[in-house]
Amino acid sequence: MEILAYFIISVYIIALVYITFYCMVQLHLLFYYKKFHWNHVQEILEKPTDEELPFVTIQLPIFNEMYVVERLIDNIVQFNYPKDKYEIHILDDSTDETVTISKRKVNEYKAKGFNIEFYHRTDRSGYKAGALKEAMIHAKGNFIAIFDADFLPRPEFLRATIPHFKNKKVGVVQTRWEHINQDYSMLTRLQAMQLNVHFTVEQQGRRSGNLLLQFNGTAGVWRRECIDDAGGWEADTLTEDLDLSYRAQLKGWKIKYLEKFGSPAELPAEMNGLKSQQFRWMKGGAENARKLLPTIWKSNLSFKQKIHATGHLMNSGVFLFVFIAGVFSVPMLFAMEFLGFSTTPFAVFLVGTVSVIAVYYVANVQAELDKESFGKMFLKFVFLFPVFLALSMGLSLHNTIAVIQGYIGKKSPFIRTPKFNIVGIKDSFKSHKYLAKKLPMSTIFEGLLSIYFLGGLIGGFYLDDNSFMLFHLLLMFGFGGIFFYSVRAVRLK
């Protein structure tokens, strides 16, 4: 029994160490982010004349997006870029009505004089990466702009991004994601909170610290020479954007990140859509860690760059260790009681919690003060942040499965995140075609885990030990909430 107690405590400590390392990396990025804004001098770019503007190929990879593809195409043709200086390629792998809608819109805008083409694949080999790779033979532009189906870029997008390529070392220009339906529901607000961290503290922090950034798969522009030099699109991971970003930077190319230029997009409005997105991102991150870390550590990057690249590529692994810490926290109650240990030494790990609070506060309050008053932003943060923590913990089982599959090399198809043209609070996705038709077994386990952590709360009361009360409360509500909204989304059919 004593050996088992020490084993439980050891595993729990290992999980906390990993989580704390992740939090310290985030805190270091926060330092660089603040340093950037303290020292930043507004960059003034020389605007090229229309005659000097380069020819751009705009690629729109889509798959079964009948609710948003028309909106996408209507938006792209609004670019205030000379019509003879860009072409639009619809890369449609769809198997439903999206094909008809896309063709109709292409014919409509061809008749209006736009340089727009429709390319349809029937096998989806390589998924999005495969579509982008095959489409390169049709692209005439020296610069390639890419947008997913849920994006609504601003008319000045190309004029705001293309001038940055005057620096010959810049291979990618990435813009910040904004959220057209952030206030639709609690779920979309919490997603926005997480994404705001990535598109402020993480991306700008990495830029400020001369660390490796990433192209986010959409709302950015590539220099074609950079794509070719880095080896082109590869489909051996589910996040081909992260993969090509790192291979390009290892070749010496730079990524330019524009924090102040936003590209609006639609957030997943229902739980199972969010889960499919999270699964792809988490598994893809783990796959890229497996693929790229050996090369990174053999490269000529500085030690700081290697450490941060490792933290970046392995950040999806934090869900694995959050899940382990959660599961082991219940028997920890009894192990600590059995051995007569105090939980006081574990207070050292609170530095990680404080770091995460600081990062999310800066990204969602300080960085957003131009949108609302400080008082409103602060109160929203105080209310939403605990809910966000609970949601993240509740997703840990789902994301752990994705991470483990990525690390062991198990292959799975690229499952896109369905969008339903949800913009205002009156919009509904009820009875829409792309809703999940059945519950995976993992959702049942999420419901059971909520009951498990309720047992942890009861165990704490029984032992008169409040050490894990807040942790178990968040886990209980997190897994319970994920279970409830997953079931509810299926029942909406």
C-alpha positions as CSV (number, residue, x, y, z in Angstrom):
1,M,0.0,0.0,0.0
2,E,2.8,2.4,0.8
3,I,4.5,1.7,-2.6
4,L,1.2,2.5,-4.3
5,A,0.8,5.8,-2.4
6,Y,4.3,6.9,-3.4
7,F,3.6,5.9,-7.0
8,I,0.4,8.0,-7.1
9,I,2.3,11.0,-5.6
10,S,5.2,10.6,-8.0
11,V,2.9,10.5,-11.1
12,Y,1.0,13.5,-9.9
13,I,4.2,15.5,-9.3
14,I,5.5,14.6,-12.8
15,A,2.3,15.9,-14.3
16,L,2.5,19.2,-12.3
17,V,6.2,19.7,-13.4
18,Y,5.2,19.4,-17.1
19,I,2.2,21.7,-16.6
20,T,4.4,24.2,-14.8
21,F,7.1,24.1,-17.6
22,Y,4.3,24.9,-20.1
23,C,3.2,27.8,-17.9
24,M,6.7,29.2,-17.6
25,V,7.2,29.1,-21.4
26,Q,3.9,31.1,-21.7
27,L,5.1,33.6,-19.0
28,H,8.4,34.1,-21.0
29,L,6.3,34.8,-24.1
30,L,4.3,37.3,-22.1
31,F,7.6,39.1,-21.2
32,Y,8.5,39.3,-24.8
33,Y,5.0,40.5,-25.7
34,K,5.2,43.3,-23.2
35,K,8.7,44.1,-24.3
36,F,7.5,44.4,-27.9
37,H,4.8,46.9,-27.0
38,W,7.1,48.9,-24.7
39,N,9.7,49.3,-27.4
40,H,7.6,49.1,-30.6
41,V,7.9,52.0,-33.0
42,Q,5.1,52.2,-35.6
43,E,6.4,50.7,-38.8
44,I,5.8,52.9,-41.9
45,L,5.7,51.0,-45.1
46,E,6.1,52.6,-48.5
47,K,2.9,51.9,-50.4
48,P,3.5,50.5,-53.9
49,T,1.6,52.0,-56.8
50,D,-1.0,49.8,-58.5
51,E,1.6,49.3,-61.3
52,E,4.1,48.0,-58.8
53,L,1.8,45.6,-57.1
54,P,2.6,41.9,-57.7
55,F,0.2,39.3,-59.1
56,V,-1.4,37.2,-56.3
57,T,-3.1,33.8,-56.4
58,I,-5.9,33.5,-53.8
59,Q,-6.6,29.9,-52.9
60,L,-9.8,28.9,-51.1
61,P,-9.7,25.2,-50.0
62,I,-13.1,24.0,-49.1
63,F,-14.9,20.7,-48.3
64,N,-18.6,20.4,-47.7
65,E,-19.2,24.1,-46.7
66,M,-22.7,24.7,-48.2
67,Y,-23.6,27.2,-45.5
68,V,-20.7,29.6,-45.9
69,V,-19.0,29.1,-49.3
70,E,-21.2,31.6,-51.1
71,R,-20.5,34.2,-48.3
72,L,-16.8,33.5,-48.7
73,I,-16.6,34.0,-52.5
74,D,-18.8,37.1,-52.3
75,N,-16.4,38.5,-49.7
76,I,-13.1,37.7,-51.6
77,V,-14.2,39.6,-54.8
78,Q,-14.6,42.7,-52.7
79,F,-10.8,43.1,-52.4
80,N,-9.6,46.6,-53.3
81,Y,-6.7,45.2,-55.3
82,P,-6.4,45.7,-59.1
83,K,-8.6,43.1,-60.7
84,D,-5.9,42.2,-63.2
85,K,-3.4,41.6,-60.4
86,Y,-5.0,38.6,-58.7
87,E,-6.8,35.3,-59.5
88,I,-9.1,33.3,-57.3
89,H,-9.0,29.5,-57.2
90,I,-11.8,27.6,-55.5
91,L,-10.2,24.3,-54.4
92,D,-13.4,22.3,-53.8
93,D,-13.1,18.7,-52.6
94,S,-16.8,18.6,-51.6
95,T,-19.2,15.7,-52.0
96,D,-22.5,17.6,-51.4
97,E,-24.4,20.7,-52.6
98,T,-21.3,22.8,-52.0
99,V,-20.1,21.9,-55.5
100,T,-23.2,23.3,-57.2
101,I,-23.1,26.5,-55.1
102,S,-19.4,27.0,-55.8
103,K,-19.7,26.5,-59.6
104,R,-22.7,28.9,-59.7
105,K,-20.7,31.6,-57.9
106,V,-17.7,31.1,-60.1
107,N,-19.7,31.5,-63.3
108,E,-21.4,34.6,-61.8
109,Y,-18.2,36.3,-61.2
110,K,-16.5,35.2,-64.4
111,A,-19.3,36.9,-66.2
112,K,-18.4,40.1,-64.3
113,G,-14.8,39.9,-65.4
114,F,-13.1,38.3,-62.4
115,N,-10.2,36.0,-62.9
116,I,-11.8,33.1,-61.0
117,E,-11.5,29.3,-61.5
118,F,-13.1,26.2,-60.0
119,Y,-11.0,23.1,-59.3
120,H,-12.8,19.9,-58.0
121,R,-11.1,16.8,-56.7
122,T,-13.0,13.5,-56.2
123,D,-10.5,11.6,-54.0
124,R,-9.4,14.1,-51.3
125,S,-6.0,12.5,-51.2
126,G,-3.8,14.5,-48.7
127,Y,-6.9,16.4,-47.6
128,K,-6.3,20.2,-47.4
129,A,-2.5,19.8,-47.8
130,G,-3.1,17.6,-50.9
131,A,-5.5,20.2,-52.4
132,L,-3.1,23.0,-51.8
133,K,-0.2,21.0,-53.3
134,E,-2.1,20.0,-56.4
135,A,-3.4,23.5,-56.9
136,M,0.2,25.0,-57.1
137,I,0.5,23.9,-60.8
138,H,-2.4,26.2,-61.6
139,A,-1.2,29.2,-59.6
140,K,0.3,32.1,-61.6
141,G,1.1,34.3,-58.7
142,N,4.4,34.8,-56.9
143,F,2.4,35.2,-53.8
144,I,-0.3,32.8,-52.5
145,A,-3.1,34.0,-50.2
146,I,-5.0,31.3,-48.4
147,F,-8.5,31.5,-46.7
148,D,-10.6,28.8,-45.1
149,A,-14.3,28.8,-45.8
150,D,-15.3,30.5,-42.5
151,F,-13.2,33.7,-43.1
152,L,-14.4,37.1,-44.2
153,P,-11.1,39.1,-44.9
154,R,-11.3,42.8,-45.2
155,P,-11.2,44.5,-48.6
156,E,-7.8,46.0,-47.9
157,F,-6.2,42.6,-46.9
158,L,-3.8,42.3,-49.9
159,R,-2.8,45.9,-49.8
160,A,-2.0,45.5,-46.0
161,T,0.0,42.3,-46.4
162,I,1.8,42.4,-49.7
163,P,4.1,45.4,-48.9
164,H,5.7,43.4,-46.1
165,F,7.3,41.2,-48.7
166,K,9.6,44.0,-49.7
167,N,11.9,42.4,-47.1
168,K,13.3,39.5,-49.2
169,K,13.6,37.3,-46.1
170,V,9.9,37.3,-45.3
171,G,8.3,34.1,-46.6
172,V,4.9,34.5,-44.8
173,V,2.7,37.3,-43.6
174,Q,0.1,36.2,-41.1
175,T,-2.8,38.3,-39.9
176,R,-4.7,38.1,-36.6
177,W,-7.9,36.1,-36.4
178,E,-11.0,38.0,-35.3
179,H,-14.3,36.5,-34.3
180,I,-17.6,37.6,-36.0
181,N,-19.7,35.5,-33.6
182,Q,-17.8,35.9,-30.4
183,D,-20.9,36.9,-28.4
184,Y,-23.1,34.2,-29.8
185,S,-22.9,31.9,-26.8
186,M,-20.7,31.0,-23.8
187,L,-19.0,28.5,-26.0
188,T,-17.9,31.0,-28.6
189,R,-16.8,33.5,-25.9
190,L,-14.5,30.9,-24.3
191,Q,-13.0,30.0,-27.6
192,A,-12.3,33.6,-28.3
193,M,-10.6,33.9,-25.0
194,Q,-8.2,31.1,-25.9
195,L,-7.5,32.3,-29.4
196,N,-6.9,35.8,-28.2
197,V,-3.9,34.5,-26.2
198,H,-2.4,32.8,-29.3
199,F,-2.9,35.9,-31.5
200,T,-1.4,38.3,-29.0
201,V,1.0,36.9,-26.4
202,E,2.1,33.8,-28.3
203,Q,2.5,35.1,-31.9
204,Q,3.7,38.6,-31.1
205,G,5.8,37.3,-28.2
206,R,7.6,34.8,-30.5
207,R,8.1,37.6,-33.0
208,S,9.6,39.9,-30.4
209,G,11.9,37.2,-29.0
210,N,13.1,36.1,-32.4
211,L,11.5,32.7,-32.0
212,L,9.8,30.4,-34.4
213,L,6.2,31.4,-35.3
214,Q,3.6,29.6,-37.3
215,F,1.3,30.2,-40.2
216,N,-2.2,29.5,-38.9
217,G,-3.5,27.8,-42.0
218,T,-5.6,30.7,-43.2
219,A,-5.7,34.5,-43.3
220,G,-2.1,34.8,-44.5
221,V,0.0,35.1,-47.6
222,W,3.0,32.9,-48.7
223,R,5.8,33.8,-51.0
224,R,5.7,31.1,-53.5
225,E,9.5,30.7,-53.5
226,C,9.3,30.1,-49.8
227,I,6.8,27.2,-50.2
228,D,9.0,25.6,-52.9
229,D,12.2,26.1,-51.0
230,A,10.8,24.5,-47.8
231,G,9.7,21.4,-49.7
232,G,6.0,22.3,-50.4
233,W,2.9,21.1,-48.7
234,E,3.0,17.7,-47.0
235,A,0.1,15.6,-45.8
236,D,1.8,13.5,-43.2
237,T,0.4,15.5,-40.3
238,L,-3.1,17.0,-39.6
239,T,-1.6,20.5,-39.2
240,E,0.2,21.0,-42.5
241,D,0.3,24.7,-41.8
242,L,2.5,24.3,-38.7
243,D,4.7,21.8,-40.5
244,L,5.5,24.0,-43.5
245,S,5.9,27.0,-41.2
246,Y,8.7,25.3,-39.3
247,R,10.4,23.8,-42.4
248,A,10.4,27.3,-44.0
249,Q,12.0,28.9,-40.9
250,L,14.6,26.2,-40.6
251,K,15.5,27.2,-44.2
252,G,16.1,30.8,-43.0
253,W,12.7,32.4,-44.0
254,K,10.9,34.8,-41.7
255,I,7.3,35.0,-40.7
256,K,5.8,38.5,-40.4
257,Y,2.9,38.7,-37.9
258,L,0.5,41.6,-38.1
259,E,-1.3,41.8,-34.7
260,K,-3.1,45.0,-35.5
261,F,-4.6,43.8,-38.8
262,G,-7.5,41.4,-38.2
263,S,-9.2,38.9,-40.4
264,P,-12.8,38.1,-39.2
265,A,-13.9,34.5,-39.0
266,E,-16.7,32.3,-37.6
267,L,-16.1,30.3,-34.4
268,P,-17.6,26.8,-34.1
269,A,-21.0,27.3,-32.5
270,E,-21.6,23.8,-31.2
271,M,-19.6,21.4,-29.1
272,N,-18.9,18.6,-31.5
273,G,-17.6,21.0,-34.1
274,L,-15.3,22.5,-31.5
275,K,-14.1,19.0,-30.6
276,S,-13.3,18.1,-34.2
277,Q,-11.2,21.3,-34.4
278,Q,-9.5,20.6,-31.2
279,F,-8.7,17.0,-32.1
280,R,-7.1,18.1,-35.4
281,W,-5.1,20.8,-33.8
282,M,-3.9,18.7,-30.8
283,K,-3.1,15.6,-32.8
284,G,-1.4,17.7,-35.6
285,G,0.7,19.4,-33.0
286,A,1.8,16.0,-31.5
287,E,2.5,14.7,-35.0
288,N,4.7,17.7,-35.8
289,A,6.6,17.3,-32.6
290,R,7.3,13.7,-33.5
291,K,8.3,14.8,-37.0
292,L,10.3,18.0,-36.5
293,L,11.9,18.0,-33.0
294,P,14.9,15.8,-34.0
295,T,15.6,18.2,-36.9
296,I,15.2,21.2,-34.7
297,W,17.7,20.0,-32.1
298,K,20.2,19.2,-34.8
299,S,19.8,22.6,-36.4
300,N,21.8,25.8,-35.9
301,L,19.0,27.5,-34.0
302,S,20.0,29.0,-30.6
303,F,19.3,27.1,-27.4
304,K,16.5,29.6,-26.6
305,Q,14.9,29.0,-30.0
306,K,15.1,25.3,-29.6
307,I,13.5,25.4,-26.1
308,H,10.7,27.5,-27.3
309,A,10.2,25.5,-30.4
310,T,10.0,22.4,-28.2
311,G,7.5,24.1,-26.0
312,H,5.5,25.2,-29.0
313,L,5.3,21.8,-30.7
314,M,4.6,20.0,-27.5
315,N,2.1,22.4,-26.0
316,S,-0.8,20.1,-27.0
317,G,0.8,17.6,-24.5
318,V,-0.3,19.8,-21.7
319,F,-3.8,18.3,-22.0
320,L,-2.3,14.8,-21.4
321,F,-0.7,15.9,-18.2
322,V,-3.8,17.9,-17.1
323,F,-5.8,14.7,-17.6
324,I,-3.2,12.7,-15.6
325,A,-3.1,15.3,-12.8
326,G,-6.9,15.3,-12.7
327,V,-7.4,11.5,-12.5
328,F,-4.6,11.0,-10.0
329,S,-5.8,13.9,-7.8
330,V,-8.6,11.8,-6.3
331,P,-6.4,9.0,-5.1
332,M,-3.9,11.7,-4.0
333,L,-6.3,12.6,-1.3
334,F,-6.0,9.2,0.2
335,A,-2.3,8.7,-0.5
336,M,-1.4,12.0,1.3
337,E,-3.7,11.0,4.2
338,F,-2.2,7.5,4.4
339,L,1.4,8.8,4.4
340,G,0.7,11.7,6.7
341,F,2.1,14.2,4.1
342,S,1.1,17.9,4.0
343,T,0.0,19.5,0.8
344,T,1.8,22.7,1.7
345,P,5.0,22.0,-0.5
346,F,2.7,21.8,-3.6
347,A,2.1,25.5,-3.3
348,V,5.2,26.0,-5.3
349,F,3.2,24.9,-8.4
350,L,0.8,27.8,-8.0
351,V,3.3,29.9,-9.9
352,G,2.0,28.1,-13.0
353,T,-1.6,29.1,-12.2
354,V,-0.5,32.7,-11.6
355,S,1.4,32.7,-14.9
356,V,-1.6,31.5,-16.9
357,I,-3.9,34.1,-15.2
358,A,-1.4,36.9,-16.2
359,V,-1.2,35.7,-19.8
360,Y,-5.0,35.5,-20.2
361,Y,-5.5,38.8,-18.5
362,V,-3.1,40.6,-20.8
363,A,-4.6,39.0,-23.9
364,N,-8.2,39.4,-23.0
365,V,-8.3,42.7,-21.0
366,Q,-5.2,44.9,-21.7
367,A,-5.0,44.0,-25.4
368,E,-8.7,44.5,-25.9
369,L,-9.2,47.9,-24.2
370,D,-9.9,49.6,-27.5
371,K,-13.2,47.7,-27.7
372,E,-14.8,48.2,-24.3
373,S,-14.1,50.0,-21.0
374,F,-11.6,48.5,-18.6
375,G,-14.4,47.9,-16.0
376,K,-16.5,45.8,-18.4
377,M,-13.5,43.9,-19.7
378,F,-12.2,43.2,-16.2
379,L,-15.6,41.9,-14.9
380,K,-16.0,39.7,-18.0
381,F,-12.6,38.3,-17.4
382,V,-13.2,37.6,-13.7
383,F,-16.4,35.7,-14.6
384,L,-15.2,33.9,-17.8
385,F,-11.7,32.8,-16.8
386,P,-12.8,30.1,-14.2
387,V,-15.4,28.8,-16.7
388,F,-12.6,28.7,-19.4
389,L,-10.4,26.7,-17.0
390,A,-13.3,24.2,-16.4
391,L,-13.9,23.9,-20.2
392,S,-10.2,23.3,-20.8
393,M,-10.0,20.6,-18.1
394,G,-13.2,19.0,-19.5
395,L,-11.6,18.8,-23.0
396,S,-8.6,17.0,-21.6
397,L,-9.8,13.5,-22.2
398,H,-10.8,14.2,-25.8
399,N,-7.5,16.0,-26.4
400,T,-5.4,13.4,-24.6
401,I,-6.7,10.8,-27.1
402,A,-5.6,13.1,-30.0
403,V,-2.2,13.7,-28.5
404,I,-1.4,10.0,-27.8
405,Q,-2.5,9.1,-31.4
406,G,-0.2,11.8,-32.7
407,Y,2.8,10.7,-30.6
408,I,2.4,7.0,-31.6
409,G,1.9,7.8,-35.2
410,K,-1.7,6.5,-35.6
411,K,-3.2,8.0,-38.8
412,S,-6.7,9.4,-39.1
413,P,-8.5,11.4,-41.7
414,F,-8.6,15.2,-41.7
415,I,-12.1,16.0,-40.3
416,R,-12.9,19.6,-41.0
417,T,-14.8,21.8,-38.5
418,P,-18.3,22.4,-39.9
419,K,-19.5,26.0,-40.0
420,F,-23.2,27.1,-40.2
421,N,-23.1,30.8,-41.0
422,I,-23.8,31.6,-37.3
423,V,-23.2,35.4,-36.9
424,G,-25.9,36.9,-34.6
425,I,-27.6,35.5,-31.5
426,K,-30.8,34.8,-33.5
427,D,-29.0,32.4,-35.9
428,S,-29.5,28.7,-35.3
429,F,-27.7,25.5,-36.3
430,K,-30.7,23.3,-35.4
431,S,-31.3,20.6,-38.0
432,H,-28.3,21.6,-40.1
433,K,-26.8,18.9,-42.2
434,Y,-23.3,18.7,-40.7
435,L,-24.3,18.0,-37.1
436,A,-22.8,14.9,-35.5
437,K,-25.1,11.8,-35.9
438,K,-23.9,9.8,-32.9
439,L,-22.0,10.1,-29.7
440,P,-18.4,8.7,-29.5
441,M,-17.6,6.5,-26.6
442,S,-15.3,9.2,-25.2
443,T,-18.3,11.4,-24.6
444,I,-19.8,8.7,-22.3
445,F,-16.5,8.7,-20.4
446,E,-16.6,12.4,-20.0
447,G,-20.0,12.0,-18.3
448,L,-18.5,9.3,-16.0
449,L,-15.5,11.5,-15.2
450,S,-17.8,14.2,-14.0
451,I,-19.3,11.7,-11.5
452,Y,-15.7,10.6,-10.6
453,F,-14.7,14.1,-9.6
454,L,-17.9,14.6,-7.7
455,G,-16.6,11.6,-5.7
456,G,-13.4,13.5,-5.2
457,L,-15.3,16.3,-3.7
458,I,-17.2,14.0,-1.4
459,G,-13.8,12.3,-0.5
460,G,-12.4,15.7,0.4
461,F,-15.3,16.5,2.7
462,Y,-15.0,13.0,4.3
463,L,-11.2,13.5,5.0
464,D,-11.7,17.1,6.0
465,D,-9.1,18.0,3.3
466,N,-9.8,21.1,1.2
467,S,-6.6,20.9,-0.8
468,F,-8.2,19.7,-4.1
469,M,-11.7,21.1,-3.6
470,L,-11.4,23.9,-6.2
471,F,-9.6,21.6,-8.7
472,H,-12.2,18.8,-8.4
473,L,-15.0,21.4,-8.6
474,L,-13.6,22.7,-11.9
475,L,-13.1,19.2,-13.2
476,M,-16.6,18.1,-12.3
477,F,-18.2,21.1,-14.0
478,G,-15.8,20.9,-16.9
479,F,-16.4,17.3,-17.8
480,G,-20.1,17.6,-17.0
481,G,-20.4,20.7,-19.3
482,I,-18.6,19.0,-22.2
483,F,-20.8,15.9,-21.8
484,F,-24.0,18.0,-21.7
485,Y,-23.2,20.2,-24.7
486,S,-21.9,17.2,-26.8
487,V,-25.2,15.3,-26.2
488,R,-27.3,18.4,-26.8
489,A,-25.6,19.1,-30.2
490,V,-26.5,15.5,-31.3
491,R,-30.1,15.9,-30.2
492,L,-30.5,19.1,-32.2
493,K,-30.7,17.1,-35.5
